[in-house]
Amino acid sequence: MDVTQLPFNRLVGLEHASGDRLLVALPAGPQYGNHIGTVHASALLAVAEAGSGAFLLRALGPATGFLPVVRRLEAKFRKPAVGWVATRAAVPDGESGRWAAELSTRGRVSATVPVEVVDGAGVVVMSATVEWFIARAAPDA
């Protein structure tokens, strides 16, 4: 699965990011602005959510037969963002292995992914924690 190809993410204009540990990006554009000329909070949240999903895909691989959904997203806006923004994420060593093991044995897992949204200069403009609930998909899903 490619998170940039999900209908909402295509509508918003999310794209793959290049660079050290970067996952997805939102290009610069006036359509992402708010009333004070910075990137709208909803746009930053969309980048964070999609980036956390891309991180899960990288961490767990192409696991088929599972359905991930966001359970909770908590964010802290740190600095106003202007222009291009991207997401990076990391979890402690062994965490993704624990997720995979729990999926294998229990058929479900709660996976928490901390993310940072950074601007073109690498400044953190928002930090967030995205909690995903991942379960076996119904056979007819």
PyMOL commands that set and color helices and strands:
alter all, ss='L'
color gray80, all
select helices_A, chain A and resi 3-5+7-12+30-32+41-60+95-106
alter helices_A, ss='H'
color red, helices_A
select strands_A, chain A and resi 15-16+22-26+66-77+85-89+108-119+124-136
alter strands_A, ss='S'
color yellow, strands_A
deselect
rebuild
show_as cartoon
